[in-house]
């Protein structure tokens, strides 16, 4: 793993169950460049993604989230 670690937040539209959150976290974390992905307990519409920025870009991860059919924006 490189030493170039970065993070960003993804804002997702409402109407998600706990299972939906887990599924989306798993989908994002399946990317080999993603180190972690998780929704905030206090703000369940926000997911923090930590990734290797030498391996991928935040925009690519956001595109992957959107490909699941989720309405998402990068913060």
C-alpha positions, 0 to 999 in steps of 0.5 A: 500500500502506498503512503498516499492516503486520502478521504472524502465524504459522499452524500447519498439521498435518503430512504436507505435501510441499514441493509442498504447502507451495508450493501453500499459500503461493501460495494465501495470497499470491494474496490482494491484501492479503497481502504475503508468506507462507512456511514456515520451513525449520527448523519446516516446520509454521509459515507466517509471513504478512505482510499489510496490516491495513487491507485484511484481518484475520488471521482472514480469512486463516486462514479462507482457509487452512482453506478449502483443507482444511488443519487450521490454527490461528493463533499 
